[in-house]
Amino acid sequence: MAEDISEKTEHGGHDSIAEVYDNQKKGWYMNRLKVVPRKVSELTGKERPSVLEMGCGTGLVLSWFEGKKTGVDCSAGMIEVAKRQRPDAKYAVSDVRSFRTREKFDAVVMVDLIEFIEDLSFLSGARGMLADGGVLFIANASPKLRPAVWLLDKMKRKLPTGKWLWRKPQEITAAMEAAGFRNVCSESRFPHVYYWGFE
Ligand SMILES: C[S@@+](CC[C@H](N)C(=O)[O-])C[C@H]1O[C@@H](n2cnc3c(N)ncnc32)[C@H](O)[C@@H]1O
């Protein structure tokens, strides 16, 4: 089994919840994310874009893409479930802040990842893994969900994912621009906010 490096990241590790994650995440919140592959196809102009998902967890979102796909996550437990349940992608256990590959992708996707990462300067690394004109696509829980998530946490109905940073959309778009992305945009579609920018 790959080395578990999740404890070395800031979020405290998803290893302990890997086996129950899929069942908890399925449902209303997850269904709304099905727009992600559609948006990425639109933005790349490709029906089956090649995709790198950073913080892919158990590969739920990645499974909706039909082109060449790679998932990276620091939790060996999450990657183990991904490989077992969704073997049609390549996976790597790695901290996304230091992950590099010479491969180039039409899109780098991050879903519910950046709330666990303090310093967003790692976004510049994603640019280097994009093909010419490729897109970085980020999906995050809307800040409007904060009171509901707080309540679920108090009721012990939320998975213990560790520290969760609620960022303002302007903070995320500014970090993308600082990382060199062009034509950065955001769109709120409750319960998510989507962000994209080009290589
Ligand atoms: C809330 S889950 C989202 C998983 C998947 N994107 C989805 O939507 O189902 C967040 C994932 O980010 C991973 N993660 C957090 N910080 C990370 C880091 N620094 N490097 C790699 N993965 C990280 C966690 O291990 C976890 O699997």
PDBQT file of the ligand as one rigid body, heavy atoms in Angstrom, charges set to zero:
ROOT
HETATM    1  C1  LIG A 201     -13.845  16.760   0.713  1.00  0.00    +0.000 C 
HETATM    2  S1  LIG A 201     -12.763  15.618  -0.083  1.00  0.00    +0.000 S 
HETATM    3  C2  LIG A 201     -13.206  15.846  -1.793  1.00  0.00    +0.000 C 
HETATM    4  C3  LIG A 201     -12.904  14.632  -2.614  1.00  0.00    +0.000 C 
HETATM    5  C4  LIG A 201     -13.427  14.693  -4.067  1.00  0.00    +0.000 C 
HETATM    6  N1  LIG A 201     -12.882  15.816  -4.778  1.00  0.00    +0.000 N 
HETATM    7  C5  LIG A 201     -14.929  14.726  -4.090  1.00  0.00    +0.000 C 
HETATM    8  O1  LIG A 201     -15.498  15.798  -4.408  1.00  0.00    +0.000 OA
HETATM    9  O2  LIG A 201     -15.559  13.713  -3.748  1.00  0.00    +0.000 OA
HETATM   10  C6  LIG A 201     -11.208  16.482   0.004  1.00  0.00    +0.000 C 
HETATM   11  C7  LIG A 201     -10.038  15.610  -0.447  1.00  0.00    +0.000 C 
HETATM   12  O3  LIG A 201      -8.882  16.442  -0.540  1.00  0.00    +0.000 OA
HETATM   13  C8  LIG A 201      -7.777  15.696  -0.078  1.00  0.00    +0.000 C 
HETATM   14  N2  LIG A 201      -6.725  16.644   0.311  1.00  0.00    +0.000 N 
HETATM   15  C9  LIG A 201      -6.772  17.627   1.251  1.00  0.00    +0.000 A 
HETATM   16  N3  LIG A 201      -5.602  18.292   1.313  1.00  0.00    +0.000 NA
HETATM   17  C10 LIG A 201      -4.798  17.704   0.379  1.00  0.00    +0.000 A 
HETATM   18  C11 LIG A 201      -3.456  17.928  -0.045  1.00  0.00    +0.000 A 
HETATM   19  N4  LIG A 201      -2.707  18.893   0.492  1.00  0.00    +0.000 N 
HETATM   20  N5  LIG A 201      -2.942  17.133  -1.020  1.00  0.00    +0.000 NA
HETATM   21  C12 LIG A 201      -3.696  16.138  -1.591  1.00  0.00    +0.000 A 
HETATM   22  N6  LIG A 201      -4.971  15.892  -1.239  1.00  0.00    +0.000 NA
HETATM   23  C13 LIG A 201      -5.508  16.667  -0.263  1.00  0.00    +0.000 A 
HETATM   24  C14 LIG A 201      -8.332  14.861   1.055  1.00  0.00    +0.000 C 
HETATM   25  O4  LIG A 201      -7.530  13.744   1.363  1.00  0.00    +0.000 OA
HETATM   26  C15 LIG A 201      -9.704  14.485   0.531  1.00  0.00    +0.000 C 
HETATM   27  O5  LIG A 201      -9.720  13.254  -0.130  1.00  0.00    +0.000 OA
ENDROOT
TORSDOF 0
